[in-house]
Amino acid sequence: MGAFIIRIGVNVDKGQRDTLKIAVGITMLVLQLAGAASATTHTICFSGCEFTSIQAAINDVNTLDGDTIEVHSGTYYENMNVNKHLALVGMNTGGGKPVVDASGSGSPMTLSADGITVDSFVTINTSNVWCNAGIRVVSSNNTLRDNNVLDGCNGIELSNSYNNTLNNNTVNSKNYSGIYLYNSNDNTLIGNNASNNKGDYAYGINLYNSDNNTLIGNNASNNTEGVYWNFGISLGYSNYNNLSGNIVNFNANGGISFWGFNSNNTLSNNIANFNNQTGIALGPGSNNNTLTNNTANYNNGSGLTIWNFSNYNVLTQNTANYNNGSGISMWNFSNYNLLDTNTVNSNNDSGLSLRENSSYNNITSNIVNSNIAGIRITSSYNNTIINNTANSNDRHGINLRSSHNNTLINNTADSNIIDGISLTASNNNTLTGNTANWNNEAGMTLNSSSSNIIYNNYFNNTNNSVFKGTTYSNYWNITTSFGVNIVGAHWIGGNFWAYPNGTGHSQICTDADWDGICDSVNVLDANNIDYLPLSMNFSALGVHNINQGTNYSVIQTTIDDANPGEKIHVDSGTYYETVNVNKTIILRGVDIGGGKPIVNASGNGNAIVLSADGITIDGFVPIKSISDLIFVRSNNSIYEV
């Protein structure tokens, strides 16, 4: 629509001017709507339509931006260049979707203008020379939906193209990618089928140097027959992409593959099963990616792999079962990654594997059962392994080999065929709070390993400790410290040693003061002695003289036996007594899970009386006193309740 200049030269007052402005505004709106409504629909068929050639319709001087071209069933032998903002709609008039046949020369379709819609076409016979595409997009803000692209070096190719939407297309290629994004950002791919692509580099969907794209619910499976690489979805040098709910199964190499520095991508709820290599692989140099709720089962390699200098990735709540390699593997200087709450069972290698200098990783709360080996750390350092379950594996529950300065806390390694926890040529590791029970050969095996700190663990096996190779010294306890140990007593020292028949050292040792520490040491061999083994015969008493290491059930008795300046801790619970603090001591209530300790006077005087100078008291709840809850008749005391 052309531009209009309206000049009005009449004398009017203010009210008339306002009325005139409204009238002119309405007139211009009507003219604009009339212009928008004037978009034309052109028809193409072989008889009785406006055009017989799609390109002729596009090129026609009367075909304007915003027009629609409807193409009837039939085969159109041409190489379309859509260089106007048009909607091309394939119409099934009895012979199926219209077919654009490039006759082996160039691409059937090229989109070179912005804002094009291509809906319900079939493209065939794309030239494989210079890697032509079935549909080639070199513009932006386009929509491609319900098309069938049956060949081409690439099926659909976006090159330096932005904000496009590809929806429900079926795409095959002769040699390279079903859907290929090159230097293309902010595109959305939903519900496309990029399967059965064949060739030396047959990818279902391939992103190269492309950022902020969204891939949802696509199927990129069965991409096969290549000499080199065949993946479902591949990312290279691509960042901030979101892949969710895609299916990538039965590919000749991997399901989803990151190669070449891909960062800050999010993968969730994807299924990558039955691939000939790894289900999902991150590397090399892929950092800060997040993988959540993905499934990678029955792959011929590993389920999920992080490799080659890939750092700060987060893998949570993924499932990697029944793979021929490891469930989840991390290797070659992949550091500072988090593996949390993943399920990794029944794999034909390790459930979780860290190797080749993979360090400073956090492995937390994973279920790693019934694999050849559970968790295996090889030549890797300073990793933290916490709250994992590694049971019923064919070899080890947790195995460290040539790995140093790692920390294992609160893991369960039960019922494994060889041993619960095994250290081979591994030094300066810390193991605490772990449980290793009912393992076939040993609870804990040390093979030529030294200076490991092993305390507050629970062992209940026919052989709790086995030493192989050169026997070095390790530390089997720490200095006694106040706190709840692994069997519920109030002092932490060494380990709990049990036998299934009830005759383990911790089960039968003498504990004369009922502090939860055996009175005798447990000699494992000449170089390995637990000097403070835990006892099962500990007192459940809740009042502790920290300085003397004695335990009581009555606060007043503890005070009476204490010396001035000593510290008394009182655990959660209700103490039915009246307390007279008649010495300069520190009296502290400790909440061990049941709240502050309560001193119940039962109406018999004051619950707590401070009768000596310089007392410190805090953390109590005094109740049912007949007068003051805490009665102070001393000086310089500090109290807080």
ZATORFI-51673 format. One record per residue (C-alpha): x, y, z negated; residue in one letter. Coordinates in Angstrom, 2 decimals. Layout:
<kolgus>
((X,Y,Z),"A")
...
</kolgus>
This chain:
<kolgus>
((0.00,0.00,0.00),"M")
((1.36,3.41,0.94),"G")
((1.89,6.31,-1.47),"A")
((-0.91,8.87,-1.90),"F")
((-0.49,12.55,-2.86),"I")
((-3.67,14.18,-4.14),"I")
((-3.82,17.98,-4.50),"R")
((-6.87,19.54,-6.10),"I")
((-7.17,23.35,-5.77),"G")
((-10.26,24.38,-7.68),"V")
((-10.75,26.56,-10.72),"N")
((-12.11,24.53,-13.64),"V")
((-12.27,24.93,-17.38),"D")
((-10.60,22.52,-19.88),"K")
((-13.56,20.15,-20.20),"G")
((-13.89,19.95,-16.44),"Q")
((-10.14,19.28,-16.16),"R")
((-10.42,16.31,-18.55),"D")
((-13.36,14.92,-16.60),"T")
((-11.45,15.33,-13.36),"L")
((-8.35,13.56,-14.80),"K")
((-10.49,10.55,-15.78),"I")
((-12.12,10.42,-12.36),"A")
((-8.79,10.54,-10.56),"V")
((-7.36,7.84,-12.87),"G")
((-10.28,5.52,-12.16),"I")
((-9.92,6.16,-8.43),"T")
((-6.21,5.27,-8.46),"M")
((-6.89,2.08,-10.51),"L")
((-9.50,0.98,-7.98),"V")
((-7.05,1.62,-5.14),"L")
((-4.33,-0.41,-6.93),"Q")
((-6.69,-3.33,-7.58),"L")
((-7.79,-3.23,-4.00),"A")
((-4.16,-3.44,-2.93),"G")
((-3.51,-6.41,-5.26),"A")
((-6.59,-8.19,-4.01),"A")
((-5.44,-7.77,-0.44),"S")
((-2.79,-10.55,-0.71),"A")
((-3.35,-12.87,2.25),"T")
((-3.43,-16.66,2.50),"T")
((-1.87,-18.05,5.70),"H")
((-2.42,-21.62,6.87),"T")
((-0.04,-23.94,8.70),"I")
((-1.02,-27.14,10.48),"C")
((-0.67,-28.65,13.94),"F")
((-4.10,-27.68,15.18),"S")
((-6.61,-25.00,14.23),"G")
((-4.47,-23.05,11.75),"C")
((-2.88,-19.63,11.89),"E")
((0.64,-21.11,12.36),"F")
((2.22,-24.42,13.35),"T")
((5.64,-23.64,11.83),"S")
((6.36,-22.78,8.19),"I")
((9.32,-20.56,9.09),"Q")
((7.23,-18.75,11.70),"A")
((4.65,-17.96,9.04),"A")
((7.37,-16.69,6.67),"I")
((8.95,-14.51,9.38),"N")
((5.68,-13.06,10.65),"D")
((5.43,-9.30,10.20),"V")
((1.99,-9.67,8.66),"N")
((3.26,-12.02,5.94),"T")
((3.98,-9.77,3.01),"L")
((5.36,-10.18,-0.50),"D")
((2.70,-11.74,-2.69),"G")
((1.06,-13.73,0.11),"D")
((0.30,-17.45,-0.05),"T")
((1.22,-19.97,2.64),"I")
((-0.80,-23.18,2.61),"E")
((0.84,-26.05,4.49),"V")
((-1.33,-29.01,5.51),"H")
((-0.23,-32.66,5.63),"S")
((2.31,-33.53,8.31),"G")
((6.05,-33.53,8.99),"T")
((7.66,-30.18,9.78),"Y")
((11.12,-30.38,11.40),"Y")
((12.80,-27.23,10.25),"E")
((15.26,-25.57,7.86),"N")
((13.19,-23.10,5.88),"M")
((14.69,-19.88,4.49),"N")
((12.13,-18.30,2.18),"V")
((13.26,-14.68,2.05),"N")
((10.04,-13.11,0.79),"K")
((8.18,-13.23,-2.53),"H")
((5.66,-15.91,-1.48),"L")
((3.72,-18.87,-2.81),"A")
((4.21,-21.98,-0.64),"L")
((1.57,-24.58,-1.45),"V")
((1.47,-28.05,0.07),"G")
((-2.07,-29.22,0.82),"M")
((-2.87,-32.93,1.05),"N")
((-5.37,-32.89,3.87),"T")
((-5.40,-36.66,4.26),"G")
((-1.81,-37.48,5.13),"G")
((-0.15,-36.82,1.77),"G")
((2.04,-33.94,0.78),"K")
((3.55,-32.01,3.72),"P")
((7.09,-33.14,4.58),"V")
((9.94,-30.79,5.51),"V")
((12.50,-32.75,7.58),"D")
((15.95,-31.16,8.08),"A")
((16.83,-33.73,10.77),"S")
((20.23,-34.26,9.16),"G")
((21.30,-30.64,9.53),"S")
((21.51,-28.27,6.56),"G")
((18.91,-27.98,3.81),"S")
((15.17,-28.37,4.35),"P")
((14.46,-25.42,2.02),"M")
((16.46,-22.41,0.85),"T")
((14.92,-19.87,-1.55),"L")
((16.72,-16.54,-1.10),"S")
((14.11,-14.11,-2.45),"A")
((12.98,-13.76,-6.05),"D")
((9.62,-14.84,-7.40),"G")
((8.87,-17.72,-5.00),"I")
((6.56,-20.62,-5.83),"T")
((7.07,-23.98,-4.06),"V")
((4.35,-26.47,-4.93),"D")
((3.73,-30.03,-3.69),"S")
((6.21,-30.56,-0.84),"F")
((8.41,-33.47,0.26),"V")
((11.91,-32.83,1.64),"T")
((13.93,-35.42,3.60),"I")
((16.94,-35.89,5.87),"N")
((19.15,-33.26,4.22),"T")
((22.65,-33.01,5.65),"S")
((25.32,-34.45,3.37),"N")
((27.98,-32.23,4.95),"V")
((29.18,-29.42,2.66),"W")
((26.95,-30.86,-0.01),"C")
((23.62,-29.42,1.12),"N")
((20.60,-29.64,-1.17),"A")
((17.04,-30.73,-0.53),"G")
((15.87,-27.46,-2.08),"I")
((18.57,-24.81,-2.52),"R")
((17.80,-21.85,-4.79),"V")
((20.01,-18.75,-4.63),"V")
((17.50,-16.34,-6.17),"S")
((15.68,-15.96,-9.49),"S")
((12.28,-16.11,-11.18),"N")
((11.06,-18.94,-8.96),"N")
((8.74,-21.87,-9.75),"T")
((9.18,-25.35,-8.26),"L")
((6.55,-27.90,-9.22),"R")
((5.26,-31.29,-8.08),"D")
((7.79,-31.60,-5.26),"N")
((9.46,-34.82,-4.05),"N")
((13.07,-34.25,-3.00),"V")
((14.16,-37.56,-1.53),"L")
((17.78,-36.95,-0.52),"D")
((20.58,-34.41,-0.26),"G")
((24.06,-34.17,-1.71),"C")
((22.12,-32.43,-4.49),"N")
((18.38,-32.81,-4.73),"G")
((17.50,-29.40,-6.16),"I")
((20.38,-26.94,-6.54),"E")
((20.28,-23.66,-8.44),"L")
((23.30,-21.48,-7.69),"S")
((23.75,-18.17,-9.55),"N")
((20.06,-18.37,-10.22),"S")
((18.13,-17.28,-13.32),"Y")
((14.75,-17.63,-15.04),"N")
((13.44,-20.37,-12.78),"N")
((10.94,-23.05,-13.81),"T")
((11.17,-26.60,-12.47),"L")
((8.17,-28.67,-13.45),"N")
((7.21,-32.25,-12.59),"N")
((9.48,-32.63,-9.58),"N")
((10.81,-36.03,-8.46),"T")
((14.38,-35.72,-7.23),"V")
((16.92,-38.05,-5.61),"N")
((20.33,-37.30,-4.15),"S")
((22.69,-39.11,-1.80),"K")
((25.96,-38.40,-3.55),"N")
((25.91,-35.96,-6.42),"Y")
((23.15,-34.54,-8.64),"S")
((19.43,-34.90,-8.67),"G")
((19.11,-31.42,-10.17),"I")
((22.23,-29.23,-10.21),"Y")
((22.58,-25.91,-12.03),"L")
((25.69,-23.95,-11.10),"Y")
((26.36,-20.63,-12.83),"N")
((22.66,-20.51,-13.57),"S")
((21.14,-19.34,-16.87),"N")
((17.79,-19.12,-18.65),"D")
((16.06,-21.76,-16.55),"N")
((13.38,-24.21,-17.76),"T")
((13.17,-27.83,-16.59),"L")
((10.11,-29.70,-17.83),"I")
((8.85,-33.18,-16.95),"G")
((11.06,-33.74,-13.91),"N")
((12.09,-37.22,-12.76),"N")
((15.76,-37.17,-11.77),"A")
((16.29,-40.91,-11.63),"S")
((17.73,-43.39,-9.13),"N")
((20.34,-40.99,-7.79),"N")
((23.12,-42.89,-6.04),"K")
((26.64,-41.97,-5.04),"G")
((30.21,-41.59,-6.26),"D")
((29.17,-38.80,-8.67),"Y")
((25.50,-39.52,-9.25),"A")
((24.10,-37.37,-12.04),"Y")
((20.43,-37.11,-12.83),"G")
((20.69,-33.52,-14.08),"I")
((23.99,-31.64,-14.01),"N")
((24.70,-28.27,-15.62),"L")
((27.98,-26.54,-14.81),"Y")
((28.86,-23.17,-16.34),"N")
((25.18,-22.67,-17.10),"S")
((23.82,-21.26,-20.37),"D")
((20.53,-20.86,-22.26),"N")
((18.65,-23.42,-20.23),"N")
((15.82,-25.57,-21.61),"T")
((15.37,-29.21,-20.59),"L")
((12.25,-30.85,-22.02),"I")
((10.70,-34.23,-21.28),"G")
((12.75,-35.03,-18.18),"N")
((13.60,-38.58,-17.06),"N")
((17.17,-39.02,-15.82),"A")
((17.57,-42.79,-15.70),"S")
((19.05,-45.50,-13.52),"N")
((21.61,-43.25,-11.83),"N")
((23.92,-45.92,-10.41),"T")
((26.16,-47.28,-7.69),"E")
((28.86,-44.62,-7.96),"G")
((32.56,-45.34,-7.81),"V")
((33.39,-42.64,-10.39),"Y")
((30.77,-41.04,-12.66),"W")
((27.08,-41.74,-13.02),"N")
((25.34,-40.00,-15.93),"F")
((21.77,-39.19,-16.79),"G")
((22.40,-35.61,-17.95),"I")
((25.81,-33.93,-17.79),"S")
((26.98,-30.58,-19.16),"L")
((30.27,-28.92,-18.23),"G")
((31.32,-25.54,-19.62),"Y")
((27.71,-24.88,-20.60),"S")
((26.50,-23.31,-23.84),"N")
((23.33,-22.57,-25.84),"Y")
((21.21,-25.06,-23.92),"N")
((18.28,-26.95,-25.48),"N")
((17.69,-30.59,-24.52),"L")
((14.61,-32.13,-26.12),"S")
((12.57,-35.25,-25.50),"G")
((14.46,-36.36,-22.40),"N")
((14.85,-40.03,-21.39),"I")
((18.27,-41.09,-20.09),"V")
((18.36,-44.88,-19.82),"N")
((20.15,-47.49,-17.65),"F")
((22.73,-45.13,-16.17),"N")
((25.91,-46.66,-14.71),"A")
((28.11,-44.65,-17.07),"N")
((26.58,-42.62,-19.90),"G")
((23.23,-41.23,-20.88),"G")
((24.05,-37.63,-21.90),"I")
((27.63,-36.50,-21.37),"S")
((29.34,-33.27,-22.44),"F")
((32.70,-32.61,-20.81),"W")
((34.76,-29.43,-20.65),"G")
((34.06,-27.10,-23.58),"F")
((30.32,-27.09,-24.23),"N")
((29.23,-25.30,-27.39),"S")
((26.15,-24.30,-29.39),"N")
((23.84,-26.69,-27.56),"N")
((20.89,-28.39,-29.30),"T")
((19.85,-31.98,-28.56),"L")
((16.74,-33.35,-30.25),"S")
((14.43,-36.33,-29.79),"N")
((16.21,-37.59,-26.67),"N")
((16.33,-41.32,-25.85),"I")
((19.61,-42.65,-24.43),"A")
((19.38,-46.45,-24.29),"N")
((20.85,-49.26,-22.19),"F")
((23.54,-47.14,-20.54),"N")
((26.68,-48.86,-19.31),"N")
((28.94,-46.72,-21.46),"Q")
((28.07,-44.25,-24.24),"T")
((24.52,-43.16,-24.97),"G")
((25.45,-39.55,-25.90),"I")
((29.01,-38.19,-25.73),"A")
((30.36,-34.80,-26.86),"L")
((33.78,-33.78,-25.61),"G")
((36.36,-32.64,-24.89),"P")
((36.37,-29.33,-26.73),"G")
((32.63,-29.35,-27.47),"S")
((31.97,-27.35,-30.63),"N")
((29.06,-26.26,-32.81),"N")
((26.49,-28.51,-31.15),"N")
((23.52,-29.91,-33.11),"T")
((22.08,-33.40,-32.47),"L")
((18.91,-34.31,-34.37),"T")
((16.52,-37.27,-34.13),"N")
((18.07,-38.70,-30.98),"N")
((17.98,-42.44,-30.24),"T")
((21.01,-44.16,-28.68),"A")
((20.49,-47.94,-28.77),"N")
((21.66,-50.94,-26.73),"Y")
((24.40,-49.06,-24.88),"N")
((27.41,-50.99,-23.58),"N")
((29.77,-48.53,-25.27),"G")
((29.07,-46.48,-28.38),"S")
((25.72,-45.00,-29.23),"G")
((27.03,-41.48,-29.94),"L")
((30.61,-40.26,-29.52),"T")
((32.43,-37.07,-30.52),"I")
((35.88,-36.94,-28.95),"W")
((38.95,-34.96,-27.99),"N")
((39.12,-31.74,-30.02),"F")
((35.37,-31.42,-30.59),"S")
((34.71,-29.64,-33.88),"N")
((31.94,-28.29,-36.12),"Y")
((29.20,-30.43,-34.60),"N")
((26.19,-31.56,-36.68),"V")
((24.59,-34.98,-36.18),"L")
((21.53,-35.58,-38.37),"T")
((18.78,-38.21,-38.45),"Q")
((19.90,-39.91,-35.26),"N")
((19.51,-43.65,-34.63),"T")
((22.34,-45.65,-33.03),"A")
((21.61,-49.38,-33.25),"N")
((22.54,-52.53,-31.30),"Y")
((25.30,-50.90,-29.25),"N")
((28.15,-53.01,-27.88),"N")
((30.67,-50.50,-29.25),"G")
((30.38,-48.39,-32.39),"S")
((27.11,-46.83,-33.44),"G")
((28.70,-43.39,-33.92),"I")
((32.39,-42.81,-33.15),"S")
((34.62,-39.79,-33.58),"M")
((38.18,-39.65,-32.29),"W")
((41.22,-37.70,-31.13),"N")
((41.41,-34.57,-33.28),"F")
((37.68,-34.09,-33.76),"S")
((37.39,-32.19,-37.03),"N")
((34.94,-30.44,-39.37),"Y")
((31.91,-32.34,-38.07),"N")
((28.90,-33.34,-40.19),"L")
((27.25,-36.76,-39.87),"L")
((24.22,-36.83,-42.16),"D")
((21.24,-39.20,-42.67),"T")
((21.85,-41.17,-39.48),"N")
((20.78,-44.82,-39.11),"T")
((23.55,-46.96,-37.63),"V")
((22.80,-50.68,-37.77),"N")
((23.64,-53.92,-35.98),"S")
((26.36,-52.58,-33.67),"N")
((28.97,-54.90,-32.17),"N")
((31.85,-52.80,-33.52),"D")
((31.96,-50.33,-36.40),"S")
((28.80,-48.62,-37.48),"G")
((30.62,-45.30,-38.06),"L")
((34.18,-44.94,-36.76),"S")
((36.64,-42.06,-37.27),"L")
((40.04,-42.48,-35.64),"R")
((43.05,-40.78,-34.10),"E")
((43.38,-37.75,-36.37),"N")
((39.72,-36.99,-36.93),"S")
((39.87,-35.02,-40.16),"S")
((37.94,-32.74,-42.51),"Y")
((34.64,-34.34,-41.50),"N")
((31.69,-34.88,-43.85),"N")
((29.98,-38.28,-43.64),"I")
((26.91,-38.17,-45.90),"T")
((23.82,-40.26,-46.62),"S")
((24.03,-42.52,-43.57),"N")
((22.68,-46.09,-43.44),"I")
((25.34,-48.33,-41.92),"V")
((24.28,-51.97,-42.23),"N")
((24.80,-55.27,-40.41),"S")
((27.55,-54.07,-38.05),"N")
((30.84,-55.85,-37.33),"I")
((32.32,-53.28,-39.74),"A")
((30.47,-50.59,-41.64),"G")
((32.43,-47.33,-41.94),"I")
((35.95,-47.40,-40.51),"R")
((38.44,-44.55,-40.93),"I")
((41.68,-44.96,-38.94),"T")
((44.61,-42.51,-38.90),"S")
((42.36,-39.74,-40.16),"S")
((42.67,-37.43,-43.15),"Y")
((40.81,-35.26,-45.64),"N")
((37.38,-36.61,-44.77),"N")
((34.56,-36.72,-47.33),"T")
((32.35,-39.83,-47.37),"I")
((29.39,-39.42,-49.75),"I")
((26.15,-41.32,-50.53),"N")
((26.36,-43.74,-47.60),"N")
((25.03,-47.30,-47.61),"T")
((27.29,-49.86,-45.90),"A")
((25.83,-53.30,-46.63),"N")
((25.82,-56.73,-45.02),"S")
((28.48,-55.98,-42.42),"N")
((30.46,-58.86,-40.87),"D")
((33.81,-57.52,-42.09),"R")
((34.24,-54.52,-44.37),"H")
((31.69,-52.19,-45.85),"G")
((34.12,-49.26,-45.85),"I")
((37.62,-49.59,-44.40),"N")
((40.46,-47.04,-44.45),"L")
((43.48,-47.80,-42.30),"R")
((46.53,-45.49,-42.25),"S")
((44.28,-42.76,-43.61),"S")
((45.18,-40.43,-46.45),"H")
((43.62,-37.83,-48.74),"N")
((40.04,-38.90,-48.07),"N")
((37.31,-38.77,-50.72),"T")
((34.69,-41.53,-51.17),"L")
((31.86,-40.68,-53.59),"I")
((28.65,-42.54,-54.52),"N")
((28.69,-44.97,-51.61),"N")
((27.16,-48.46,-51.73),"T")
((29.11,-51.31,-50.08),"A")
((27.33,-54.55,-51.02),"D")
((27.06,-58.06,-49.57),"S")
((29.68,-57.66,-46.84),"N")
((31.33,-60.80,-45.43),"I")
((34.93,-59.78,-46.23),"I")
((35.04,-56.93,-48.74),"D")
((33.11,-53.93,-49.93),"G")
((35.92,-51.36,-49.74),"I")
((39.30,-51.93,-48.07),"S")
((42.39,-49.72,-47.95),"L")
((45.27,-50.63,-45.62),"T")
((48.41,-48.47,-45.58),"A")
((46.26,-45.67,-46.96),"S")
((47.46,-43.37,-49.73),"N")
((46.25,-40.58,-52.01),"N")
((42.55,-41.23,-51.46),"N")
((39.98,-40.67,-54.22),"T")
((37.17,-43.17,-54.84),"L")
((34.54,-42.48,-57.50),"T")
((30.93,-43.38,-58.15),"G")
((30.93,-46.16,-55.55),"N")
((29.22,-49.54,-55.90),"T")
((30.73,-52.69,-54.35),"A")
((28.78,-55.80,-55.32),"N")
((28.34,-59.38,-54.11),"W")
((30.92,-59.15,-51.34),"N")
((32.20,-62.49,-50.09),"N")
((35.98,-62.11,-50.46),"E")
((36.52,-59.03,-52.63),"A")
((34.91,-55.94,-54.01),"G")
((38.07,-53.92,-53.30),"M")
((41.10,-54.84,-51.17),"T")
((44.35,-52.86,-51.21),"L")
((46.90,-53.72,-48.54),"N")
((50.18,-51.80,-48.88),"S")
((48.36,-48.76,-50.24),"S")
((49.54,-46.48,-53.02),"S")
((48.66,-43.55,-55.25),"S")
((44.93,-43.83,-54.72),"N")
((42.70,-42.59,-57.56),"I")
((39.96,-45.16,-58.19),"I")
((37.64,-44.50,-61.15),"Y")
((34.02,-44.69,-62.26),"N")
((33.15,-47.32,-59.64),"N")
((31.00,-50.41,-60.19),"Y")
((32.41,-53.79,-59.08),"F")
((30.47,-57.03,-59.43),"N")
((32.07,-59.71,-57.26),"N")
((33.70,-63.10,-57.75),"T")
((36.97,-61.32,-56.82),"N")
((36.76,-57.68,-57.70),"N")
((40.27,-56.70,-56.59),"S")
((42.62,-58.28,-54.05),"V")
((46.14,-57.04,-53.20),"F")
((47.85,-57.79,-49.90),"K")
((51.12,-56.81,-48.26),"G")
((53.42,-54.77,-50.46),"T")
((51.80,-54.01,-53.81),"T")
((52.11,-50.40,-54.90),"Y")
((50.78,-48.57,-57.92),"S")
((47.36,-46.92,-57.86),"N")
((45.44,-45.00,-60.52),"Y")
((42.40,-46.88,-61.82),"W")
((41.19,-44.35,-64.36),"N")
((41.31,-40.69,-65.24),"I")
((41.77,-39.12,-68.65),"T")
((38.61,-39.65,-70.67),"T")
((36.14,-36.84,-69.99),"S")
((32.64,-36.19,-71.23),"F")
((29.88,-36.88,-68.72),"G")
((27.46,-39.59,-67.65),"V")
((29.38,-42.48,-66.07),"N")
((28.21,-45.00,-63.48),"I")
((26.51,-47.23,-66.08),"V")
((24.87,-44.40,-68.00),"G")
((27.27,-43.94,-70.92),"A")
((28.55,-40.52,-71.88),"H")
((32.27,-40.89,-71.17),"W")
((34.05,-41.20,-67.84),"I")
((37.34,-43.08,-67.68),"G")
((37.95,-46.16,-65.56),"G")
((35.72,-48.58,-63.63),"N")
((33.02,-51.08,-64.52),"F")
((34.27,-54.64,-63.90),"W")
((31.65,-57.38,-63.76),"A")
((31.39,-60.93,-62.48),"Y")
((28.13,-62.38,-61.19),"P")
((28.33,-65.04,-63.94),"N")
((28.42,-62.38,-66.65),"G")
((32.05,-62.83,-67.76),"T")
((33.62,-59.71,-66.24),"G")
((35.96,-57.56,-68.31),"H")
((33.38,-54.82,-68.82),"S")
((30.71,-57.36,-69.74),"Q")
((32.62,-59.07,-72.55),"I")
((35.12,-56.49,-73.83),"C")
((35.06,-55.14,-77.36),"T")
((33.89,-51.56,-77.74),"D")
((34.15,-50.98,-81.47),"A")
((33.13,-47.31,-81.42),"D")
((30.36,-47.86,-78.85),"W")
((31.64,-45.02,-76.66),"D")
((31.29,-46.95,-73.39),"G")
((35.05,-47.46,-72.99),"I")
((36.52,-50.93,-73.55),"C")
((39.07,-51.19,-76.36),"D")
((41.33,-53.32,-74.09),"S")
((42.85,-52.52,-70.71),"V")
((42.03,-54.47,-67.55),"N")
((45.21,-55.70,-65.84),"V")
((44.61,-56.20,-62.11),"L")
((48.28,-56.88,-61.36),"D")
((51.63,-55.67,-62.69),"A")
((51.35,-52.32,-60.82),"N")
((47.63,-51.77,-61.12),"N")
((45.99,-51.43,-64.54),"I")
((42.69,-49.87,-65.53),"D")
((43.54,-48.39,-68.92),"Y")
((40.01,-47.18,-69.64),"L")
((37.62,-49.79,-68.22),"P")
((33.96,-49.05,-68.83),"L")
((31.93,-51.13,-71.25),"S")
((28.36,-52.31,-70.97),"M")
((28.08,-52.23,-74.77),"N")
((27.97,-48.46,-75.04),"F")
((25.87,-46.54,-77.52),"S")
((22.84,-44.71,-76.34),"A")
((23.38,-42.25,-79.18),"L")
((23.06,-38.65,-78.09),"G")
((25.27,-36.64,-80.47),"V")
((28.97,-36.46,-79.63),"H")
((31.99,-35.04,-81.38),"N")
((33.97,-34.05,-78.31),"I")
((37.25,-33.65,-80.17),"N")
((37.11,-36.98,-82.00),"Q")
((35.37,-38.98,-79.26),"G")
((32.76,-40.26,-81.72),"T")
((29.03,-40.70,-81.17),"N")
((26.07,-40.37,-83.51),"Y")
((22.31,-40.41,-83.52),"S")
((21.85,-37.72,-86.21),"V")
((23.05,-34.14,-85.78),"I")
((23.59,-33.54,-89.50),"Q")
((25.75,-36.66,-89.91),"T")
((27.89,-35.51,-87.00),"T")
((28.37,-32.11,-88.62),"I")
((29.21,-33.70,-91.96),"D")
((31.96,-35.79,-90.32),"D")
((33.36,-32.95,-88.24),"A")
((36.30,-30.71,-88.97),"N")
((36.13,-26.91,-88.70),"P")
((36.77,-25.69,-85.13),"G")
((35.50,-28.88,-83.47),"E")
((32.90,-29.06,-80.71),"K")
((29.67,-31.09,-80.97),"I")
((27.41,-31.79,-77.97),"H")
((23.78,-32.84,-78.46),"V")
((22.03,-34.51,-75.50),"D")
((18.44,-34.04,-74.41),"S")
((15.91,-35.59,-76.77),"G")
((13.92,-34.84,-79.93),"T")
((15.78,-34.97,-83.27),"Y")
((13.50,-35.16,-86.32),"Y")
((15.61,-33.50,-88.98),"E")
((16.62,-30.22,-90.55),"T")
((20.14,-29.15,-89.64),"V")
((22.46,-27.20,-91.95),"N")
((25.51,-26.00,-90.02),"V")
((27.89,-25.51,-92.93),"N")
((31.17,-25.50,-91.01),"K")
((32.72,-23.20,-88.44),"T")
((32.00,-25.34,-85.37),"I")
((30.62,-25.09,-81.85),"I")
((27.21,-26.79,-81.63),"L")
((25.90,-27.01,-78.09),"R")
((22.72,-28.50,-76.64),"G")
((23.29,-30.33,-73.33),"V")
((20.48,-30.89,-70.83),"D")
((21.25,-34.30,-69.31),"I")
((17.97,-34.44,-67.43),"G")
((15.37,-34.20,-70.21),"G")
((15.59,-30.50,-71.00),"G")
((17.21,-28.78,-73.95),"K")
((17.43,-30.92,-77.12),"P")
((14.61,-30.29,-79.61),"I")
((15.15,-30.06,-83.39),"V")
((11.80,-30.88,-85.03),"N")
((11.70,-29.93,-88.74),"A")
((8.27,-31.57,-89.18),"S")
((7.27,-28.70,-91.45),"G")
((10.02,-29.39,-93.97),"N")
((11.92,-26.12,-94.18),"G")
((13.95,-24.46,-91.43),"N")
((14.86,-26.48,-88.35),"A")
((18.39,-25.02,-88.18),"I")
((20.28,-23.12,-90.88),"V")
((23.60,-21.37,-90.23),"L")
((25.39,-21.25,-93.59),"S")
((29.04,-20.90,-92.52),"A")
((30.70,-17.96,-90.84),"D")
((31.84,-17.91,-87.19),"G")
((29.47,-20.57,-85.86),"I")
((28.61,-20.79,-82.14),"T")
((25.29,-22.46,-81.32),"I")
((23.34,-22.55,-78.07),"D")
((20.97,-24.63,-75.99),"G")
((18.44,-25.85,-78.63),"F")
((14.68,-25.70,-79.05),"V")
((13.84,-25.63,-82.81),"P")
((10.18,-26.34,-83.68),"I")
((7.83,-26.92,-86.64),"K")
((9.75,-24.94,-89.29),"S")
((7.75,-23.58,-92.21),"I")
((9.42,-20.19,-91.87),"S")
((12.19,-19.04,-89.57),"D")
((13.07,-21.37,-86.74),"L")
((16.79,-20.60,-87.23),"I")
((17.73,-19.22,-90.62),"F")
((21.02,-17.32,-90.69),"V")
((22.79,-16.71,-93.98),"R")
((26.32,-16.26,-92.65),"S")
((28.39,-13.72,-90.75),"N")
((29.97,-13.45,-87.29),"N")
((27.95,-16.30,-85.81),"S")
((26.85,-16.46,-82.18),"I")
((23.62,-18.18,-81.40),"Y")
((21.38,-18.50,-78.38),"E")
((18.38,-20.82,-78.08),"V")
</kolgus>
